[in-house]
Amino acid sequence: MDEKFKVRVTVAQWPTRSPVYHKPDGLRFAHPNTLKVRANQKYVVEAIITPAKTLTGMRIWGQTLFMTPVHERHHRDIARYSAIWCTSGYDVNKNKTRTFVPVMMEFKGEAVLLATVQCKVYPGDGDGGHYQWGQTLHSIDLDCKALTDGAYVDLISEKFVSSRTL
């Protein structure tokens, strides 16, 4: 029997945990939402999985993230993992362009989830700027279905959740 589960991905600036931003782009690009990041910066990425599943690996744009389990004292049906993602070497996007960043999550049993996040990469130096325009990102919520053959995970839906909509 196929098993449905949710993955909530949060992204924040490292080490301050300051918010990152996103903006709805409608039909202008391949995806309706754009995550705003800066080149040559570090971000803390968390994956919260409900009901709990073991995350054995995560890659963002080919970079292997070292996911550390974060123990949930009060919620045994949740698995939480944390890692640092670095955007070193990412090319800055020109006006009206986006970068499609592949994300791969591997779960115990060799099931693989593939997703693409549309990003706008801004210069990494200086304060302020367009990377702070838009809505504060709370999470990217993924509704998933693990297929019975165990080979891969279907991505049913993806939703960018703003902090102000909570």
Secondary structure, DSSP 4 states (H G I P E B T S, - for coil): --EEEEEEEEEEETTT--B-EEEE-TTSSSSSEEEEEETT-EEEEEEEEES---EEEEEETTEEE--EEE--SS-TT-EEEEEEEE-TTPPPPPTT--EEEEEEEEETTTEEEEEEEEEEEE-SSSSSSGGG-SEEEEEEEEEEEE-TTSSEEEEEEEEEEEGGG-
